[in-house]
Amino acid sequence: MPAPLSYGINDAAAVSGLSRSTLYRHATAGRLRLVKVGGRTLVCAASLRVLLGAES
């Protein structure tokens, strides 16, 4: 199964161990990329990995 390209905000919080509000703070500061698709806010998986230091 391929790695996901994005996560819903709740799933991103679960896989990262960070709270939803912390994820939104990082997005506001420009350290995390959020994408709006329809009514959903998605967290770019590559951006989340960079934030957590899993990729550079």
C-alpha distance matrix in Angstrom:
0.0 3.8 6.6 8.9 12.0 14.2 15.1 18.0 20.9 20.7 17.1 18.0 21.0 19.2 16.6 19.5 22.3 24.4 26.3 26.0 29.4 28.5 25.6 28.0 30.7 28.4 27.6 31.4 32.2 29.9 27.5 24.5 23.4 23.3 22.7 24.4 22.8 25.2 26.2 23.1 23.0 19.6 19.2 17.8 15.1 16.7 20.0 19.1 18.0 21.3 23.3 22.1 22.8 19.4 19.9 23.3
3.8 0.0 3.8 6.4 8.9 11.7 13.4 16.6 19.4 19.9 16.3 16.5 19.8 18.6 15.8 18.1 21.4 23.1 25.1 24.6 27.7 26.7 23.5 25.9 28.3 25.9 24.9 28.7 29.3 26.7 24.5 21.5 20.3 20.5 20.0 22.0 20.6 23.4 24.6 21.5 21.0 17.4 16.7 14.8 12.1 13.3 16.8 16.4 15.2 18.2 20.5 19.8 20.3 17.0 17.0 20.1
6.6 3.8 0.0 3.8 6.6 8.9 10.5 14.0 16.4 17.0 13.5 13.1 16.4 15.5 12.5 14.6 17.9 19.5 21.6 21.2 24.2 23.0 19.9 22.4 24.7 22.2 21.4 25.2 25.8 23.4 20.9 18.0 17.1 17.5 17.5 19.8 19.0 22.0 22.9 19.5 18.5 14.8 13.5 11.7 8.7 10.0 13.4 12.7 11.6 14.8 16.8 16.1 16.9 13.7 14.0 17.2
8.9 6.4 3.8 0.0 3.8 5.4 7.1 10.5 13.3 14.2 11.0 10.8 14.4 14.0 11.7 13.7 17.1 18.0 19.6 18.6 21.7 20.9 17.6 19.7 22.4 20.2 19.0 22.7 23.7 21.3 19.3 16.0 14.7 14.4 14.1 16.2 15.3 18.3 19.1 15.7 14.8 11.2 10.4 9.0 6.8 9.2 12.0 11.4 11.5 14.6 16.1 16.0 17.4 14.9 15.1 18.1
12.0 8.9 6.6 3.8 0.0 3.8 7.2 10.5 13.0 15.0 12.4 11.4 15.2 15.7 13.5 14.7 18.3 18.5 19.9 18.5 21.2 20.4 16.7 18.3 20.9 18.6 16.9 20.5 21.5 18.8 17.1 13.9 11.9 11.8 11.2 13.6 13.1 16.4 17.6 14.4 13.2 9.5 8.7 6.3 5.4 7.3 9.9 10.4 11.0 13.4 15.0 15.8 17.1 15.0 14.4 16.8
14.2 11.7 8.9 5.4 3.8 0.0 3.8 6.9 9.3 11.5 9.4 8.4 12.1 13.1 11.6 12.7 16.0 15.8 16.7 15.0 17.7 17.2 13.6 15.0 17.9 16.0 14.2 17.7 19.2 16.9 15.4 11.8 10.0 9.1 8.8 11.0 10.9 14.2 14.7 11.3 9.7 6.0 5.3 4.5 4.6 7.9 9.2 9.0 10.8 13.2 13.9 14.8 16.9 15.4 15.4 17.7
15.1 13.4 10.5 7.1 7.2 3.8 0.0 3.8 6.2 7.8 5.7 5.3 8.9 9.8 9.1 10.6 13.4 13.2 13.8 12.1 15.2 15.1 11.8 13.4 16.6 15.2 13.9 17.3 19.1 17.5 15.9 12.2 11.1 9.6 10.0 11.5 11.7 14.3 13.9 10.2 8.7 5.4 5.1 6.7 6.5 10.2 10.7 9.3 11.6 14.4 14.2 14.6 17.3 16.0 16.9 19.4
18.0 16.6 14.0 10.5 10.5 6.9 3.8 0.0 3.8 5.5 5.2 6.0 8.6 9.9 10.6 12.0 13.9 13.3 12.7 10.3 13.5 14.4 11.3 12.2 15.8 15.3 13.8 16.7 19.1 18.0 17.0 13.3 12.2 9.6 9.8 10.2 10.5 12.4 11.2 7.4 6.4 4.7 6.2 9.1 9.8 13.5 13.3 11.7 14.6 17.1 16.2 16.8 19.9 19.0 20.1 22.4
20.9 19.4 16.4 13.3 13.0 9.3 6.2 3.8 0.0 3.8 5.5 5.1 6.2 8.7 10.1 10.5 11.8 10.4 9.3 6.6 9.7 10.8 8.0 8.9 12.5 12.5 11.3 14.1 16.5 16.0 15.0 11.6 11.4 8.9 10.4 11.0 12.4 14.2 12.3 8.8 6.6 6.0 6.2 9.9 10.8 14.1 12.9 11.0 14.2 16.3 14.7 15.3 18.8 18.6 19.9 22.0
20.7 19.9 17.0 14.2 15.0 11.5 7.8 5.5 3.8 0.0 3.8 5.4 5.1 6.3 8.8 10.0 10.4 9.8 8.5 6.8 10.5 11.7 9.9 11.4 14.6 14.9 14.5 17.1 19.3 19.2 17.9 14.7 14.9 12.7 14.1 14.4 15.3 16.7 14.4 11.1 9.9 9.4 9.6 12.9 12.9 16.4 15.6 13.0 15.8 18.3 16.6 16.4 20.0 19.6 21.5 23.9
17.1 16.3 13.5 11.0 12.4 9.4 5.7 5.2 5.5 3.8 0.0 3.8 5.3 5.0 6.2 8.4 9.8 10.3 10.4 9.5 13.2 13.5 11.2 13.4 16.5 15.9 15.6 18.7 20.5 19.9 18.0 14.7 14.8 13.2 14.4 15.3 15.7 17.5 16.0 12.4 11.2 9.4 9.0 11.6 10.6 14.3 14.3 11.5 13.6 16.7 15.6 15.0 18.3 17.2 19.2 22.0
18.0 16.5 13.1 10.8 11.4 8.4 5.3 6.0 5.1 5.4 3.8 0.0 3.8 5.4 5.3 5.9 8.2 8.0 8.8 8.1 11.4 10.9 8.2 10.9 13.6 12.5 12.4 15.8 17.2 16.5 14.3 11.2 11.8 10.8 12.8 14.5 15.7 18.1 16.7 13.0 10.7 8.5 6.7 9.1 8.2 11.4 10.9 7.9 10.4 13.2 11.8 11.5 14.9 14.3 16.1 18.6
21.0 19.8 16.4 14.4 15.2 12.1 8.9 8.6 6.2 5.1 5.3 3.8 0.0 3.8 5.7 5.3 5.6 5.0 5.4 5.7 9.1 8.7 7.3 10.2 12.5 12.2 12.9 15.8 17.1 17.2 15.1 12.5 13.9 12.9 15.4 16.8 18.3 20.3 18.4 14.9 12.6 11.3 9.6 12.4 11.6 14.4 13.3 10.0 12.4 14.8 12.6 11.9 15.6 15.6 17.9 20.3
19.2 18.6 15.5 14.0 15.7 13.1 9.8 9.9 8.7 6.3 5.0 5.4 3.8 0.0 3.8 5.6 5.4 7.2 8.0 9.1 12.5 12.1 11.0 14.0 16.2 15.7 16.6 19.6 20.7 20.7 18.3 15.6 16.9 16.0 18.0 19.3 20.3 22.2 20.4 16.8 15.1 13.5 12.1 14.4 12.8 15.8 15.5 12.0 13.5 16.5 14.8 13.2 16.7 16.0 18.7 21.6
16.6 15.8 12.5 11.7 13.5 11.6 9.1 10.6 10.1 8.8 6.2 5.3 5.7 3.8 0.0 3.8 5.8 8.1 10.3 11.4 14.6 13.4 11.7 15.1 17.1 15.7 16.6 19.9 20.6 20.0 17.2 14.7 15.9 15.7 17.7 19.7 20.5 22.9 21.7 17.9 16.0 13.5 11.5 12.8 10.3 13.0 13.3 9.7 10.4 13.8 12.7 10.8 13.8 12.6 15.4 18.5
19.5 18.1 14.6 13.7 14.7 12.7 10.6 12.0 10.5 10.0 8.4 5.9 5.3 5.6 3.8 0.0 3.8 5.3 8.5 10.1 12.7 10.6 9.3 13.1 14.3 12.7 14.2 17.5 17.7 17.4 14.4 12.4 14.4 14.8 17.5 19.8 21.3 23.9 22.5 18.9 16.3 14.0 11.2 12.5 10.4 12.4 11.7 7.9 8.8 11.5 9.7 7.7 11.1 10.8 13.7 16.4
22.3 21.4 17.9 17.1 18.3 16.0 13.4 13.9 11.8 10.4 9.8 8.2 5.6 5.4 5.8 3.8 0.0 3.8 6.7 9.5 11.8 10.0 10.1 13.6 14.6 13.8 15.8 18.5 18.8 19.3 16.4 14.8 17.1 17.2 20.1 22.0 23.6 25.8 24.0 20.5 18.1 16.4 14.0 15.8 14.1 16.1 15.1 11.3 12.3 14.6 12.3 10.1 13.5 13.7 16.9 19.4
24.4 23.1 19.5 18.0 18.5 15.8 13.2 13.3 10.4 9.8 10.3 8.0 5.0 7.2 8.1 5.3 3.8 0.0 3.8 6.6 8.3 6.2 6.7 10.2 10.8 10.5 12.6 15.0 15.4 16.3 13.8 12.4 15.0 15.0 18.2 20.0 22.1 24.3 22.3 19.0 16.2 15.1 12.6 14.8 13.9 15.8 14.0 10.6 12.5 14.1 11.1 9.9 13.6 14.7 17.3 19.3
26.3 25.1 21.6 19.6 19.9 16.7 13.8 12.7 9.3 8.5 10.4 8.8 5.4 8.0 10.3 8.5 6.7 3.8 0.0 3.8 5.4 5.1 6.3 8.7 9.9 10.8 12.5 14.3 15.5 16.8 15.0 13.4 15.6 14.9 17.8 19.0 21.2 22.9 20.5 17.5 14.9 14.7 13.0 15.9 15.8 18.0 16.0 12.9 15.4 16.9 13.8 13.3 17.1 18.2 20.6 22.3
26.0 24.6 21.2 18.6 18.5 15.0 12.1 10.3 6.6 6.8 9.5 8.1 5.7 9.1 11.4 10.1 9.5 6.6 3.8 0.0 3.8 5.4 5.1 6.3 8.7 10.0 10.6 12.4 14.3 15.4 14.3 12.2 13.6 12.2 14.9 15.6 17.9 19.4 16.9 14.1 11.5 11.8 10.8 14.2 14.8 17.4 15.2 12.7 15.8 17.2 14.3 14.7 18.4 19.4 21.2 22.9
29.4 27.7 24.2 21.7 21.2 17.7 15.2 13.5 9.7 10.5 13.2 11.4 9.1 12.5 14.6 12.7 11.8 8.3 5.4 3.8 0.0 3.8 5.4 5.0 6.1 8.7 9.7 10.4 12.3 14.2 13.6 12.3 14.2 13.1 16.1 16.8 19.6 21.1 18.4 16.1 13.3 14.1 12.9 16.2 17.2 19.2 16.4 14.3 17.6 18.2 14.9 15.7 19.3 20.9 22.6 23.7
28.5 26.7 23.0 20.9 20.4 17.2 15.1 14.4 10.8 11.7 13.5 10.9 8.7 12.1 13.4 10.6 10.0 6.2 5.1 5.4 3.8 0.0 3.8 5.4 5.0 6.3 8.6 9.8 10.6 12.4 11.1 10.3 13.1 12.9 16.4 18.0 20.9 22.9 20.6 17.9 14.7 14.7 12.6 15.2 15.7 17.2 14.3 12.0 14.9 15.2 11.7 12.4 15.9 17.8 19.5 20.5
25.6 23.5 19.9 17.6 16.7 13.6 11.8 11.3 8.0 9.9 11.2 8.2 7.3 11.0 11.7 9.3 10.1 6.7 6.3 5.1 5.4 3.8 0.0 3.8 5.4 5.2 6.2 8.7 9.9 10.7 9.2 7.4 9.6 9.4 12.9 14.7 17.5 19.8 17.9 15.0 11.6 11.1 8.8 11.4 12.3 13.9 11.1 9.0 12.4 13.0 9.9 11.1 14.6 16.0 17.4 18.5
28.0 25.9 22.4 19.7 18.3 15.0 13.4 12.2 8.9 11.4 13.4 10.9 10.2 14.0 15.1 13.1 13.6 10.2 8.7 6.3 5.0 5.4 3.8 0.0 3.8 5.4 4.9 6.1 8.6 9.7 9.7 8.1 9.6 8.6 11.9 13.1 16.4 18.3 16.2 13.9 10.5 11.1 9.7 12.6 14.4 16.0 12.9 11.7 15.4 15.5 12.5 14.5 17.7 19.3 20.2 20.9
30.7 28.3 24.7 22.4 20.9 17.9 16.6 15.8 12.5 14.6 16.5 13.6 12.5 16.2 17.1 14.3 14.6 10.8 9.9 8.7 6.1 5.0 5.4 3.8 0.0 3.8 5.4 5.1 6.2 8.7 8.7 8.7 11.1 11.2 14.7 16.3 19.7 21.7 19.8 17.6 14.1 14.6 12.7 14.9 16.5 17.4 13.9 12.9 16.1 15.5 12.2 14.2 17.2 19.4 20.3 20.5
28.4 25.9 22.2 20.2 18.6 16.0 15.2 15.3 12.5 14.9 15.9 12.5 12.2 15.7 15.7 12.7 13.8 10.5 10.8 10.0 8.7 6.3 5.2 5.4 3.8 0.0 3.8 5.5 5.0 6.2 5.1 5.5 8.6 9.9 13.6 16.0 19.3 21.9 20.5 17.9 14.2 13.7 11.1 12.5 13.8 14.2 10.5 9.9 12.8 11.8 8.6 11.1 13.8 16.1 16.6 16.7
27.6 24.9 21.4 19.0 16.9 14.2 13.9 13.8 11.3 14.5 15.6 12.4 12.9 16.6 16.6 14.2 15.8 12.6 12.5 10.6 9.7 8.6 6.2 4.9 5.4 3.8 0.0 3.8 5.4 5.0 5.6 4.4 5.9 6.6 10.2 12.5 16.0 18.6 17.5 15.1 11.4 11.2 9.1 10.6 12.9 13.4 9.8 10.0 13.5 12.6 10.2 13.2 15.7 17.5 17.5 17.5
31.4 28.7 25.2 22.7 20.5 17.7 17.3 16.7 14.1 17.1 18.7 15.8 15.8 19.6 19.9 17.5 18.5 15.0 14.3 12.4 10.4 9.8 8.7 6.1 5.1 5.5 3.8 0.0 3.8 5.4 7.6 7.8 9.1 9.4 12.5 14.1 17.9 20.0 18.7 17.0 13.4 14.1 12.6 14.1 16.6 17.0 13.3 13.8 17.1 15.8 13.2 16.3 18.6 20.8 20.7 20.3
32.2 29.3 25.8 23.7 21.5 19.2 19.1 19.1 16.5 19.3 20.5 17.2 17.1 20.7 20.6 17.7 18.8 15.4 15.5 14.3 12.3 10.6 9.9 8.6 6.2 5.0 5.4 3.8 0.0 3.8 5.7 7.8 9.9 11.6 14.9 17.1 20.7 23.2 22.1 20.2 16.5 16.5 14.3 15.2 17.2 16.8 13.0 13.6 16.3 14.3 11.7 14.9 16.7 19.3 19.1 18.2
29.9 26.7 23.4 21.3 18.8 16.9 17.5 18.0 16.0 19.2 19.9 16.5 17.2 20.7 20.0 17.4 19.3 16.3 16.8 15.4 14.2 12.4 10.7 9.7 8.7 6.2 5.0 5.4 3.8 0.0 3.8 5.7 7.1 9.5 12.6 15.3 18.8 21.6 21.1 19.1 15.4 14.9 12.5 12.6 14.8 14.0 10.3 11.8 14.4 12.2 10.4 14.1 15.5 17.7 16.8 15.8
27.5 24.5 20.9 19.3 17.1 15.4 15.9 17.0 15.0 17.9 18.0 14.3 15.1 18.3 17.2 14.4 16.4 13.8 15.0 14.3 13.6 11.1 9.2 9.7 8.7 5.1 5.6 7.6 5.7 3.8 0.0 3.8 6.9 9.9 13.3 16.4 19.6 22.6 22.1 19.5 15.8 14.5 11.4 11.2 12.6 11.5 7.8 8.8 11.0 8.8 6.7 10.3 11.7 14.0 13.5 12.8
24.5 21.5 18.0 16.0 13.9 11.8 12.2 13.3 11.6 14.7 14.7 11.2 12.5 15.6 14.7 12.4 14.8 12.4 13.4 12.2 12.3 10.3 7.4 8.1 8.7 5.5 4.4 7.8 7.8 5.7 3.8 0.0 3.8 6.5 10.0 13.3 16.2 19.3 18.8 16.0 12.3 10.7 7.6 7.7 9.4 9.3 5.5 6.3 9.5 8.5 6.7 10.0 12.1 13.6 13.2 13.4
23.4 20.3 17.1 14.7 11.9 10.0 11.1 12.2 11.4 14.9 14.8 11.8 13.9 16.9 15.9 14.4 17.1 15.0 15.6 13.6 14.2 13.1 9.6 9.6 11.1 8.6 5.9 9.1 9.9 7.1 6.9 3.8 0.0 3.8 6.7 10.2 13.0 16.3 16.3 13.7 10.2 8.6 6.1 5.7 8.7 8.8 5.8 7.8 10.9 10.3 9.8 12.9 14.7 15.5 14.6 14.9
23.3 20.5 17.5 14.4 11.8 9.1 9.6 9.6 8.9 12.7 13.2 10.8 12.9 16.0 15.7 14.8 17.2 15.0 14.9 12.2 13.1 12.9 9.4 8.6 11.2 9.9 6.6 9.4 11.6 9.5 9.9 6.5 3.8 0.0 3.8 6.8 9.8 12.8 12.6 10.0 6.5 5.6 4.7 6.1 9.5 10.9 8.7 9.6 13.1 13.4 12.5 15.2 17.6 18.0 17.6 18.3
22.7 20.0 17.5 14.1 11.2 8.8 10.0 9.8 10.4 14.1 14.4 12.8 15.4 18.0 17.7 17.5 20.1 18.2 17.8 14.9 16.1 16.4 12.9 11.9 14.7 13.6 10.2 12.5 14.9 12.6 13.3 10.0 6.7 3.8 0.0 3.8 6.4 9.7 10.3 8.2 5.7 5.1 6.3 7.0 10.7 12.3 11.0 12.3 15.5 16.1 15.8 18.3 20.5 20.4 19.7 20.6
24.4 22.0 19.8 16.2 13.6 11.0 11.5 10.2 11.0 14.4 15.3 14.5 16.8 19.3 19.7 19.8 22.0 20.0 19.0 15.6 16.8 18.0 14.7 13.1 16.3 16.0 12.5 14.1 17.1 15.3 16.4 13.3 10.2 6.8 3.8 0.0 3.8 6.3 6.8 5.7 4.7 6.2 8.9 10.4 13.9 15.8 14.7 15.6 18.9 19.7 19.2 21.5 24.0 23.9 23.4 24.3
22.8 20.6 19.0 15.3 13.1 10.9 11.7 10.5 12.4 15.3 15.7 15.7 18.3 20.3 20.5 21.3 23.6 22.1 21.2 17.9 19.6 20.9 17.5 16.4 19.7 19.3 16.0 17.9 20.7 18.8 19.6 16.2 13.0 9.8 6.4 3.8 0.0 3.8 5.9 5.3 6.5 7.3 10.6 11.7 14.7 16.9 16.6 17.5 20.4 21.6 21.5 23.6 25.9 25.3 24.8 26.1
25.2 23.4 22.0 18.3 16.4 14.2 14.3 12.4 14.2 16.7 17.5 18.1 20.3 22.2 22.9 23.9 25.8 24.3 22.9 19.4 21.1 22.9 19.8 18.3 21.7 21.9 18.6 20.0 23.2 21.6 22.6 19.3 16.3 12.8 9.7 6.3 3.8 0.0 3.8 5.6 8.2 10.1 13.8 15.3 18.1 20.6 20.1 20.8 23.9 25.2 24.8 26.8 29.3 28.8 28.4 29.8
26.2 24.6 22.9 19.1 17.6 14.7 13.9 11.2 12.3 14.4 16.0 16.7 18.4 20.4 21.7 22.5 24.0 22.3 20.5 16.9 18.4 20.6 17.9 16.2 19.8 20.5 17.5 18.7 22.1 21.1 22.1 18.8 16.3 12.6 10.3 6.8 5.9 3.8 0.0 3.8 6.8 9.7 13.4 15.7 18.5 21.2 20.4 20.5 23.8 25.2 24.3 26.1 29.0 28.7 28.8 30.2
23.1 21.5 19.5 15.7 14.4 11.3 10.2 7.4 8.8 11.1 12.4 13.0 14.9 16.8 17.9 18.9 20.5 19.0 17.5 14.1 16.1 17.9 15.0 13.9 17.6 17.9 15.1 17.0 20.2 19.1 19.5 16.0 13.7 10.0 8.2 5.7 5.3 5.6 3.8 0.0 3.8 6.2 9.9 12.5 14.9 17.9 17.2 17.0 20.2 21.9 21.0 22.6 25.5 25.1 25.4 27.0
23.0 21.0 18.5 14.8 13.2 9.7 8.7 6.4 6.6 9.9 11.2 10.7 12.6 15.1 16.0 16.3 18.1 16.2 14.9 11.5 13.3 14.7 11.6 10.5 14.1 14.2 11.4 13.4 16.5 15.4 15.8 12.3 10.2 6.5 5.7 4.7 6.5 8.2 6.8 3.8 0.0 3.8 6.8 9.8 12.5 15.3 14.0 13.8 17.3 18.6 17.6 19.3 22.3 22.2 22.4 23.9
19.6 17.4 14.8 11.2 9.5 6.0 5.4 4.7 6.0 9.4 9.4 8.5 11.3 13.5 13.5 14.0 16.4 15.1 14.7 11.8 14.1 14.7 11.1 11.1 14.6 13.7 11.2 14.1 16.5 14.9 14.5 10.7 8.6 5.6 5.1 6.2 7.3 10.1 9.7 6.2 3.8 0.0 3.8 6.4 8.9 11.8 11.1 10.9 14.1 15.7 15.2 16.7 19.5 19.0 19.2 20.8
19.2 16.7 13.5 10.4 8.7 5.3 5.1 6.2 6.2 9.6 9.0 6.7 9.6 12.1 11.5 11.2 14.0 12.6 13.0 10.8 12.9 12.6 8.8 9.7 12.7 11.1 9.1 12.6 14.3 12.5 11.4 7.6 6.1 4.7 6.3 8.9 10.6 13.8 13.4 9.9 6.8 3.8 0.0 3.8 6.0 8.7 7.6 7.1 10.5 12.0 11.4 13.0 15.7 15.4 15.6 17.3
17.8 14.8 11.7 9.0 6.3 4.5 6.7 9.1 9.9 12.9 11.6 9.1 12.4 14.4 12.8 12.5 15.8 14.8 15.9 14.2 16.2 15.2 11.4 12.6 14.9 12.5 10.6 14.1 15.2 12.6 11.2 7.7 5.7 6.1 7.0 10.4 11.7 15.3 15.7 12.5 9.8 6.4 3.8 0.0 3.8 5.6 5.3 6.4 8.9 10.1 10.7 12.6 14.4 13.7 13.2 14.8
15.1 12.1 8.7 6.8 5.4 4.6 6.5 9.8 10.8 12.9 10.6 8.2 11.6 12.8 10.3 10.4 14.1 13.9 15.8 14.8 17.2 15.7 12.3 14.4 16.5 13.8 12.9 16.6 17.2 14.8 12.6 9.4 8.7 9.5 10.7 13.9 14.7 18.1 18.5 14.9 12.5 8.9 6.0 3.8 0.0 3.8 5.4 5.0 6.2 8.7 9.8 10.6 12.3 10.9 10.8 13.2
16.7 13.3 10.0 9.2 7.3 7.9 10.2 13.5 14.1 16.4 14.3 11.4 14.4 15.8 13.0 12.4 16.1 15.8 18.0 17.4 19.2 17.2 13.9 16.0 17.4 14.2 13.4 17.0 16.8 14.0 11.5 9.3 8.8 10.9 12.3 15.8 16.9 20.6 21.2 17.9 15.3 11.8 8.7 5.6 3.8 0.0 3.8 5.4 5.1 6.3 8.7 10.0 10.6 9.2 8.0 9.8
20.0 16.8 13.4 12.0 9.9 9.2 10.7 13.3 12.9 15.6 14.3 10.9 13.3 15.5 13.3 11.7 15.1 14.0 16.0 15.2 16.4 14.3 11.1 12.9 13.9 10.5 9.8 13.3 13.0 10.3 7.8 5.5 5.8 8.7 11.0 14.7 16.6 20.1 20.4 17.2 14.0 11.1 7.6 5.3 5.4 3.8 0.0 3.8 5.5 5.1 6.2 8.7 9.9 9.9 8.9 9.9
19.1 16.4 12.7 11.4 10.4 9.0 9.3 11.7 11.0 13.0 11.5 7.9 10.0 12.0 9.7 7.9 11.3 10.6 12.9 12.7 14.3 12.0 9.0 11.7 12.9 9.9 10.0 13.8 13.6 11.8 8.8 6.3 7.8 9.6 12.3 15.6 17.5 20.8 20.5 17.0 13.8 10.9 7.1 6.4 5.0 5.4 3.8 0.0 3.8 5.4 5.0 6.2 8.6 8.5 9.2 11.0
18.0 15.2 11.6 11.5 11.0 10.8 11.6 14.6 14.2 15.8 13.6 10.4 12.4 13.5 10.4 8.8 12.3 12.5 15.4 15.8 17.6 14.9 12.4 15.4 16.1 12.8 13.5 17.1 16.3 14.4 11.0 9.5 10.9 13.1 15.5 18.9 20.4 23.9 23.8 20.2 17.3 14.1 10.5 8.9 6.2 5.1 5.5 3.8 0.0 3.8 5.5 5.2 6.1 5.0 5.7 8.4
21.3 18.2 14.8 14.6 13.4 13.2 14.4 17.1 16.3 18.3 16.7 13.2 14.8 16.5 13.8 11.5 14.6 14.1 16.9 17.2 18.2 15.2 13.0 15.5 15.5 11.8 12.6 15.8 14.3 12.2 8.8 8.5 10.3 13.4 16.1 19.7 21.6 25.2 25.2 21.9 18.6 15.7 12.0 10.1 8.7 6.3 5.1 5.4 3.8 0.0 3.8 5.4 5.0 5.8 4.9 5.7
23.3 20.5 16.8 16.1 15.0 13.9 14.2 16.2 14.7 16.6 15.6 11.8 12.6 14.8 12.7 9.7 12.3 11.1 13.8 14.3 14.9 11.7 9.9 12.5 12.2 8.6 10.2 13.2 11.7 10.4 6.7 6.7 9.8 12.5 15.8 19.2 21.5 24.8 24.3 21.0 17.6 15.2 11.4 10.7 9.8 8.7 6.2 5.0 5.5 3.8 0.0 3.8 5.5 7.6 8.2 8.8
22.1 19.8 16.1 16.0 15.8 14.8 14.6 16.8 15.3 16.4 15.0 11.5 11.9 13.2 10.8 7.7 10.1 9.9 13.3 14.7 15.7 12.4 11.1 14.5 14.2 11.1 13.2 16.3 14.9 14.1 10.3 10.0 12.9 15.2 18.3 21.5 23.6 26.8 26.1 22.6 19.3 16.7 13.0 12.6 10.6 10.0 8.7 6.2 5.2 5.4 3.8 0.0 3.8 5.6 7.8 9.6
22.8 20.3 16.9 17.4 17.1 16.9 17.3 19.9 18.8 20.0 18.3 14.9 15.6 16.7 13.8 11.1 13.5 13.6 17.1 18.4 19.3 15.9 14.6 17.7 17.2 13.8 15.7 18.6 16.7 15.5 11.7 12.1 14.7 17.6 20.5 24.0 25.9 29.3 29.0 25.5 22.3 19.5 15.7 14.4 12.3 10.6 9.9 8.6 6.1 5.0 5.5 3.8 0.0 3.8 5.4 6.6
19.4 17.0 13.7 14.9 15.0 15.4 16.0 19.0 18.6 19.6 17.2 14.3 15.6 16.0 12.6 10.8 13.7 14.7 18.2 19.4 20.9 17.8 16.0 19.3 19.4 16.1 17.5 20.8 19.3 17.7 14.0 13.6 15.5 18.0 20.4 23.9 25.3 28.8 28.7 25.1 22.2 19.0 15.4 13.7 10.9 9.2 9.9 8.5 5.0 5.8 7.6 5.6 3.8 0.0 3.8 7.0
19.9 17.0 14.0 15.1 14.4 15.4 16.9 20.1 19.9 21.5 19.2 16.1 17.9 18.7 15.4 13.7 16.9 17.3 20.6 21.2 22.6 19.5 17.4 20.2 20.3 16.6 17.5 20.7 19.1 16.8 13.5 13.2 14.6 17.6 19.7 23.4 24.8 28.4 28.8 25.4 22.4 19.2 15.6 13.2 10.8 8.0 8.9 9.2 5.7 4.9 8.2 7.8 5.4 3.8 0.0 3.8
23.3 20.1 17.2 18.1 16.8 17.7 19.4 22.4 22.0 23.9 22.0 18.6 20.3 21.6 18.5 16.4 19.4 19.3 22.3 22.9 23.7 20.5 18.5 20.9 20.5 16.7 17.5 20.3 18.2 15.8 12.8 13.4 14.9 18.3 20.6 24.3 26.1 29.8 30.2 27.0 23.9 20.8 17.3 14.8 13.2 9.8 9.9 11.0 8.4 5.7 8.8 9.6 6.6 7.0 3.8 0.0
